């Protein structure tokens, strides 16, 4: 009986090795600092009716944790100047996914 259990375990292991798994959609790379966010917005200016921006929970401004929100204010200023406004966010593990829409 013990040998049959070992043989079945081995067969199950071999069968699962060739098993194809569905690809998992990766979450967007979260922006970790205001400086990184500015560079991102300059190299990828918003376009279209809406866009999303993932901001890390450990977001920094000038090398310090952005506890006062000054770094986010700098990013928001750039986003508002591009003609977009905040349209909500989703809390994810380790980051927030902010949604922006074109200002009417």
Beta strands, then each sheet from edge to edge (+ up, - down):
strand 1: 31-33
strand 2: 50-61
strand 3: 64-65
strand 4: 84-92
strand 5: 95-102
sheet 1: 1+ 2+ 3-
sheet 2: 1+ 2+ 5- 4+
end
